């Protein structure tokens, strides 16, 4: 459905994002949510779902949730259970490399290729690590970038996500009050018939 489904993860997972979009679209049609929460761990999937929602005029607010990590820094994933102790230890190179790249950018590096090269070299230092890709992309279009910029956008996006989360929480609390009142009314009506 989108020009970036066959890039990045999509290169080695042909058809995966088509399936994701189909399943998510069916779920949205059934549930009709105001907001939906997706992890930022799969940034490409998050971008594709945001684009799908916008293109199909769903009116659903898609909220990116931060990556949750294990104590050692490895991103939480059900797939971690399939790793041997040696593989799990080796997998830490990925989070270490991500944090290293983030530090480079925070320290002022704006040349995307320099950050990519440093990250590739760091991952290559782990014999068990296999690189599918390392890329710097625009967070919305998933298209490659040469210059890293847009930290203000990231901050604004985080603030937007937090506000949306608070609104959804308030909306759910209001729905719970209504449901409680409806249940009380049903209970009273049943007591009248008994």
C-alpha positions as protocol buffer text, in pm:
chain_id: "A"
residue {
  index: 1
  type: UNK
  ca { x: 0 y: 0 z: 0 }
}
residue {
  index: 2
  type: UNK
  ca { x: 283 y: 247 z: 60 }
}
residue {
  index: 3
  type: UNK
  ca { x: 607 y: 324 z: -113 }
}
residue {
  index: 4
  type: UNK
  ca { x: 816 y: 229 z: 190 }
}
residue {
  index: 5
  type: UNK
  ca { x: 677 y: -117 z: 270 }
}
residue {
  index: 6
  type: UNK
  ca { x: 956 y: -279 z: 66 }
}
residue {
  index: 7
  type: UNK
  ca { x: 1237 y: -78 z: 227 }
}
residue {
  index: 8
  type: UNK
  ca { x: 1427 y: -141 z: 553 }
}
residue {
  index: 9
  type: UNK
  ca { x: 1257 y: -439 z: 728 }
}
residue {
  index: 10
  type: UNK
  ca { x: 1028 y: -485 z: 428 }
}
residue {
  index: 11
  type: UNK
  ca { x: 1321 y: -595 z: 209 }
}
residue {
  index: 12
  type: UNK
  ca { x: 1362 y: -920 z: 398 }
}
residue {
  index: 13
  type: UNK
  ca { x: 995 y: -956 z: 503 }
}
residue {
  index: 14
  type: UNK
  ca { x: 814 y: -934 z: 171 }
}
residue {
  index: 15
  type: UNK
  ca { x: 439 y: -887 z: 219 }
}
residue {
  index: 16
  type: UNK
  ca { x: 471 y: -846 z: 596 }
}
residue {
  index: 17
  type: UNK
  ca { x: 346 y: -487 z: 611 }
}
residue {
  index: 18
  type: UNK
  ca { x: 60 y: -560 z: 371 }
}
residue {
  index: 19
  type: UNK
  ca { x: -54 y: -821 z: 622 }
}
residue {
  index: 20
  type: UNK
  ca { x: -6 y: -584 z: 914 }
}
residue {
  index: 21
  type: UNK
  ca { x: -214 y: -315 z: 743 }
}
residue {
  index: 22
  type: UNK
  ca { x: -491 y: -564 z: 661 }
}
residue {
  index: 23
  type: UNK
  ca { x: -513 y: -694 z: 1018 }
}
residue {
  index: 24
  type: UNK
  ca { x: -494 y: -347 z: 1176 }
}
residue {
  index: 25
  type: UNK
  ca { x: -751 y: -207 z: 931 }
}
residue {
  index: 26
  type: UNK
  ca { x: -995 y: -489 z: 1013 }
}
residue {
  index: 27
  type: UNK
  ca { x: -940 y: -433 z: 1384 }
}
residue {
  index: 28
  type: UNK
  ca { x: -1002 y: -59 z: 1347 }
}
residue {
  index: 29
  type: UNK
  ca { x: -1321 y: -128 z: 1149 }
}
residue {
  index: 30
  type: UNK
  ca { x: -1452 y: -358 z: 1423 }
}
residue {
  index: 31
  type: UNK
  ca { x: -1343 y: -161 z: 1732 }
}
residue {
  index: 32
  type: UNK
  ca { x: -1361 y: 195 z: 1591 }
}
residue {
  index: 33
  type: UNK
  ca { x: -1119 y: 341 z: 1848 }
}
residue {
  index: 34
  type: UNK
  ca { x: -1044 y: 708 z: 1906 }
}
residue {
  index: 35
  type: UNK
  ca { x: -678 y: 626 z: 1980 }
}
residue {
  index: 36
  type: UNK
  ca { x: -451 y: 331 z: 1918 }
}
residue {
  index: 37
  type: UNK
  ca { x: -115 y: 265 z: 2079 }
}
residue {
  index: 38
  type: UNK
  ca { x: 180 y: 110 z: 1893 }
}
residue {
  index: 39
  type: UNK
  ca { x: 536 y: 57 z: 2010 }
}
residue {
  index: 40
  type: UNK
  ca { x: 818 y: 267 z: 1872 }
}
residue {
  index: 41
  type: UNK
  ca { x: 1037 y: -45 z: 1865 }
}
residue {
  index: 42
  type: UNK
  ca { x: 913 y: -107 z: 1512 }
}
residue {
  index: 43
  type: UNK
  ca { x: 940 y: 248 z: 1382 }
}
residue {
  index: 44
  type: UNK
  ca { x: 865 y: 147 z: 1023 }
}
residue {
  index: 45
  type: UNK
  ca { x: 543 y: -28 z: 1122 }
}
residue {
  index: 46
  type: UNK
  ca { x: 440 y: 275 z: 1329 }
}
residue {
  index: 47
  type: UNK
  ca { x: 504 y: 508 z: 1032 }
}
residue {
  index: 48
  type: UNK
  ca { x: 309 y: 280 z: 795 }
}
residue {
  index: 49
  type: UNK
  ca { x: 11 y: 259 z: 1031 }
}
residue {
  index: 50
  type: UNK
  ca { x: 11 y: 637 z: 1081 }
}
residue {
  index: 51
  type: UNK
  ca { x: 15 y: 682 z: 704 }
}
residue {
  index: 52
  type: UNK
  ca { x: -263 y: 426 z: 653 }
}
residue {
  index: 53
  type: UNK
  ca { x: -483 y: 597 z: 913 }
}
residue {
  index: 54
  type: UNK
  ca { x: -424 y: 935 z: 749 }
}
residue {
  index: 55
  type: UNK
  ca { x: -480 y: 808 z: 394 }
}
residue {
  index: 56
  type: UNK
  ca { x: -802 y: 628 z: 487 }
}
residue {
  index: 57
  type: UNK
  ca { x: -931 y: 923 z: 695 }
}
residue {
  index: 58
  type: UNK
  ca { x: -992 y: 705 z: 998 }
}
residue {
  index: 59
  type: UNK
  ca { x: -977 y: 994 z: 1246 }
}
residue {
  index: 60
  type: UNK
  ca { x: -787 y: 770 z: 1489 }
}
residue {
  index: 61
  type: UNK
  ca { x: -499 y: 917 z: 1686 }
}
residue {
  index: 62
  type: UNK
  ca { x: -199 y: 683 z: 1661 }
}
residue {
  index: 63
  type: UNK
  ca { x: 24 y: 710 z: 1964 }
}
residue {
  index: 64
  type: UNK
  ca { x: 380 y: 582 z: 1963 }
}
residue {
  index: 65
  type: UNK
  ca { x: 480 y: 416 z: 2291 }
}
residue {
  index: 66
  type: UNK
  ca { x: 843 y: 420 z: 2408 }
}
residue {
  index: 67
  type: UNK
  ca { x: 1060 y: 111 z: 2383 }
}
residue {
  index: 68
  type: UNK
  ca { x: 1062 y: -88 z: 2704 }
}
residue {
  index: 69
  type: UNK
  ca { x: 1397 y: -243 z: 2782 }
}
residue {
  index: 70
  type: UNK
  ca { x: 1521 y: -525 z: 3002 }
}
residue {
  index: 71
  type: UNK
  ca { x: 1759 y: -430 z: 3285 }
}
residue {
  index: 72
  type: UNK
  ca { x: 2057 y: -507 z: 3063 }
}
residue {
  index: 73
  type: UNK
  ca { x: 1931 y: -274 z: 2788 }
}
residue {
  index: 74
  type: UNK
  ca { x: 1789 y: -533 z: 2547 }
}
residue {
  index: 75
  type: UNK
  ca { x: 1452 y: -425 z: 2407 }
}
residue {
  index: 76
  type: UNK
  ca { x: 1172 y: -637 z: 2552 }
}
residue {
  index: 77
  type: UNK
  ca { x: 1042 y: -887 z: 2302 }
}
residue {
  index: 78
  type: UNK
  ca { x: 880 y: -1229 z: 2315 }
}
residue {
  index: 79
  type: UNK
  ca { x: 1145 y: -1335 z: 2063 }
}
residue {
  index: 80
  type: UNK
  ca { x: 1415 y: -1292 z: 2328 }
}
residue {
  index: 81
  type: UNK
  ca { x: 1305 y: -1625 z: 2480 }
}
residue {
  index: 82
  type: UNK
  ca { x: 1441 y: -1800 z: 2169 }
}
residue {
  index: 83
  type: UNK
  ca { x: 1794 y: -1665 z: 2228 }
}
residue {
  index: 84
  type: UNK
  ca { x: 2059 y: -1876 z: 2393 }
}
residue {
  index: 85
  type: UNK
  ca { x: 2256 y: -1712 z: 2676 }
}
residue {
  index: 86
  type: UNK
  ca { x: 2541 y: -1644 z: 2431 }
}
residue {
  index: 87
  type: UNK
  ca { x: 2307 y: -1497 z: 2168 }
}
residue {
  index: 88
  type: UNK
  ca { x: 2132 y: -1279 z: 2426 }
}
residue {
  index: 89
  type: UNK
  ca { x: 2466 y: -1140 z: 2540 }
}
residue {
  index: 90
  type: UNK
  ca { x: 2564 y: -1075 z: 2177 }
}
residue {
  index: 91
  type: UNK
  ca { x: 2227 y: -906 z: 2107 }
}
residue {
  index: 92
  type: UNK
  ca { x: 2319 y: -630 z: 2353 }
}
residue {
  index: 93
  type: UNK
  ca { x: 2543 y: -485 z: 2082 }
}
residue {
  index: 94
  type: UNK
  ca { x: 2225 y: -356 z: 1914 }
}
residue {
  index: 95
  type: UNK
  ca { x: 2103 y: -141 z: 2205 }
}
residue {
  index: 96
  type: UNK
  ca { x: 2460 y: -30 z: 2281 }
}
residue {
  index: 97
  type: UNK
  ca { x: 2498 y: 77 z: 1919 }
}
residue {
  index: 98
  type: UNK
  ca { x: 2166 y: 262 z: 1916 }
}
residue {
  index: 99
  type: UNK
  ca { x: 2266 y: 450 z: 2233 }
}
residue {
  index: 100
  type: UNK
  ca { x: 2609 y: 523 z: 2080 }
}
residue {
  index: 101
  type: UNK
  ca { x: 2446 y: 668 z: 1765 }
}
residue {
  index: 102
  type: UNK
  ca { x: 2205 y: 871 z: 1977 }
}
residue {
  index: 103
  type: UNK
  ca { x: 2498 y: 1009 z: 2178 }
}
residue {
  index: 104
  type: UNK
  ca { x: 2680 y: 1107 z: 1858 }
}
residue {
  index: 105
  type: UNK
  ca { x: 2374 y: 1303 z: 1743 }
}
residue {
  index: 106
  type: UNK
  ca { x: 2324 y: 1459 z: 2086 }
}
residue {
  index: 107
  type: UNK
  ca { x: 2691 y: 1561 z: 2085 }
}
residue {
  index: 108
  type: UNK
  ca { x: 2630 y: 1750 z: 1760 }
}
residue {
  index: 109
  type: UNK
  ca { x: 2698 y: 1506 z: 1474 }
}
residue {
  index: 110
  type: UNK
  ca { x: 2458 y: 1586 z: 1189 }
}
residue {
  index: 111
  type: UNK
  ca { x: 2616 y: 1383 z: 907 }
}
residue {
  index: 112
  type: UNK
  ca { x: 2397 y: 1074 z: 883 }
}
residue {
  index: 113
  type: UNK
  ca { x: 2662 y: 871 z: 700 }
}
residue {
  index: 114
  type: UNK
  ca { x: 2918 y: 926 z: 978 }
}
residue {
  index: 115
  type: UNK
  ca { x: 2668 y: 801 z: 1235 }
}
residue {
  index: 116
  type: UNK
  ca { x: 2575 y: 503 z: 1017 }
}
residue {
  index: 117
  type: UNK
  ca { x: 2941 y: 411 z: 957 }
}
residue {
  index: 118
  type: UNK
  ca { x: 3017 y: 424 z: 1332 }
}
residue {
  index: 119
  type: UNK
  ca { x: 2711 y: 211 z: 1409 }
}
residue {
  index: 120
  type: UNK
  ca { x: 2799 y: -48 z: 1142 }
}
residue {
  index: 121
  type: UNK
  ca { x: 3155 y: -71 z: 1276 }
}
residue {
  index: 122
  type: UNK
  ca { x: 3029 y: -116 z: 1632 }
}
residue {
  index: 123
  type: UNK
  ca { x: 2783 y: -392 z: 1536 }
}
residue {
  index: 124
  type: UNK
  ca { x: 3050 y: -564 z: 1324 }
}
residue {
  index: 125
  type: UNK
  ca { x: 3267 y: -590 z: 1638 }
}
residue {
  index: 126
  type: UNK
  ca { x: 3027 y: -860 z: 1766 }
}
residue {
  index: 127
  type: UNK
  ca { x: 3102 y: -1190 z: 1585 }
}
residue {
  index: 128
  type: UNK
  ca { x: 2747 y: -1325 z: 1630 }
}
residue {
  index: 129
  type: UNK
  ca { x: 2581 y: -1010 z: 1496 }
}
residue {
  index: 130
  type: UNK
  ca { x: 2451 y: -1007 z: 1139 }
}
residue {
  index: 131
  type: UNK
  ca { x: 2361 y: -670 z: 989 }
}
residue {
  index: 132
  type: UNK
  ca { x: 2046 y: -656 z: 776 }
}
residue {
  index: 133
  type: UNK
  ca { x: 2063 y: -279 z: 747 }
}
residue {
  index: 134
  type: UNK
  ca { x: 2161 y: 36 z: 931 }
}
residue {
  index: 135
  type: UNK
  ca { x: 1993 y: 345 z: 798 }
}
residue {
  index: 136
  type: UNK
  ca { x: 1909 y: 700 z: 898 }
}
residue {
  index: 137
  type: UNK
  ca { x: 1561 y: 785 z: 774 }
}
residue {
  index: 138
  type: UNK
  ca { x: 1296 y: 1051 z: 807 }
}
residue {
  index: 139
  type: UNK
  ca { x: 1062 y: 944 z: 1087 }
}
residue {
  index: 140
  type: UNK
  ca { x: 749 y: 1010 z: 881 }
}
residue {
  index: 141
  type: UNK
  ca { x: 837 y: 904 z: 527 }
}
residue {
  index: 142
  type: UNK
  ca { x: 1103 y: 642 z: 613 }
}
residue {
  index: 143
  type: UNK
  ca { x: 1310 y: 785 z: 328 }
}
residue {
  index: 144
  type: UNK
  ca { x: 1690 y: 801 z: 375 }
}
residue {
  index: 145
  type: UNK
  ca { x: 1834 y: 1128 z: 499 }
}
residue {
  index: 146
  type: UNK
  ca { x: 2184 y: 1273 z: 469 }
}
residue {
  index: 147
  type: UNK
  ca { x: 2162 y: 1535 z: 741 }
}
residue {
  index: 148
  type: UNK
  ca { x: 2024 y: 1462 z: 1085 }
}
residue {
  index: 149
  type: UNK
  ca { x: 1786 y: 1727 z: 1207 }
}
residue {
  index: 150
  type: UNK
  ca { x: 1441 y: 1749 z: 1355 }
}
residue {
  index: 151
  type: UNK
  ca { x: 1494 y: 1708 z: 1729 }
}
residue {
  index: 152
  type: UNK
  ca { x: 1220 y: 1968 z: 1782 }
}
residue {
  index: 153
  type: UNK
  ca { x: 980 y: 1744 z: 1589 }
}
residue {
  index: 154
  type: UNK
  ca { x: 1069 y: 1451 z: 1817 }
}
residue {
  index: 155
  type: UNK
  ca { x: 1004 y: 1659 z: 2128 }
}
residue {
  index: 156
  type: UNK
  ca { x: 675 y: 1786 z: 1989 }
}
residue {
  index: 157
  type: UNK
  ca { x: 573 y: 1433 z: 1892 }
}
residue {
  index: 158
  type: UNK
  ca { x: 643 y: 1305 z: 2244 }
}
residue {
  index: 159
  type: UNK
  ca { x: 444 y: 1589 z: 2397 }
}
residue {
  index: 160
  type: UNK
  ca { x: 160 y: 1519 z: 2154 }
}
residue {
  index: 161
  type: UNK
  ca { x: 163 y: 1149 z: 2241 }
}
residue {
  index: 162
  type: UNK
  ca { x: 150 y: 1222 z: 2615 }
}
residue {
  index: 163
  type: UNK
  ca { x: -142 y: 1461 z: 2572 }
}
residue {
  index: 164
  type: UNK
  ca { x: -329 y: 1207 z: 2360 }
}
residue {
  index: 165
  type: UNK
  ca { x: -268 y: 941 z: 2624 }
}
residue {
  index: 166
  type: UNK
  ca { x: -413 y: 1171 z: 2893 }
}
residue {
  index: 167
  type: UNK
  ca { x: -718 y: 1247 z: 2676 }
}
residue {
  index: 168
  type: UNK
  ca { x: -778 y: 877 z: 2613 }
}
residue {
  index: 169
  type: UNK
  ca { x: -747 y: 804 z: 2986 }
}
residue {
  index: 170
  type: UNK
  ca { x: -1004 y: 1076 z: 3064 }
}
residue {
  index: 171
  type: UNK
  ca { x: -1236 y: 943 z: 2793 }
}
residue {
  index: 172
  type: UNK
  ca { x: -1213 y: 589 z: 2928 }
}
residue {
  index: 173
  type: UNK
  ca { x: -1281 y: 709 z: 3282 }
}
residue {
  index: 174
  type: UNK
  ca { x: -1591 y: 890 z: 3157 }
}
residue {
  index: 175
  type: UNK
  ca { x: -1709 y: 575 z: 2976 }
}
residue {
  index: 176
  type: UNK
  ca { x: -1658 y: 374 z: 3296 }
}
residue {
  index: 177
  type: UNK
  ca { x: -1876 y: 620 z: 3490 }
}
residue {
  index: 178
  type: UNK
  ca { x: -2148 y: 591 z: 3227 }
}
residue {
  index: 179
  type: UNK
  ca { x: -2132 y: 212 z: 3230 }
}
residue {
  index: 180
  type: UNK
  ca { x: -2149 y: 208 z: 3610 }
}
residue {
  index: 181
  type: UNK
  ca { x: -2458 y: 433 z: 3601 }
}
residue {
  index: 182
  type: UNK
  ca { x: -2620 y: 212 z: 3337 }
}
residue {
  index: 183
  type: UNK
  ca { x: -2551 y: -101 z: 3542 }
}
residue {
  index: 184
  type: UNK
  ca { x: -2699 y: 64 z: 3850 }
}
residue {
  index: 185
  type: UNK
  ca { x: -3011 y: 158 z: 3652 }
}
residue {
  index: 186
  type: UNK
  ca { x: -3045 y: -199 z: 3519 }
}
residue {
  index: 187
  type: UNK
  ca { x: -3004 y: -336 z: 3871 }
}
residue {
  index: 188
  type: UNK
  ca { x: -3277 y: -103 z: 4002 }
}
residue {
  index: 189
  type: UNK
  ca { x: -3511 y: -200 z: 3717 }
}
residue {
  index: 190
  type: UNK
  ca { x: -3454 y: -569 z: 3789 }
}
residue {
  index: 191
  type: UNK
  ca { x: -3530 y: -515 z: 4158 }
}
residue {
  index: 192
  type: UNK
  ca { x: -3861 y: -355 z: 4066 }
}
residue {
  index: 193
  type: UNK
  ca { x: -3965 y: -672 z: 3880 }
}
residue {
  index: 194
  type: UNK
  ca { x: -3867 y: -907 z: 4161 }
}
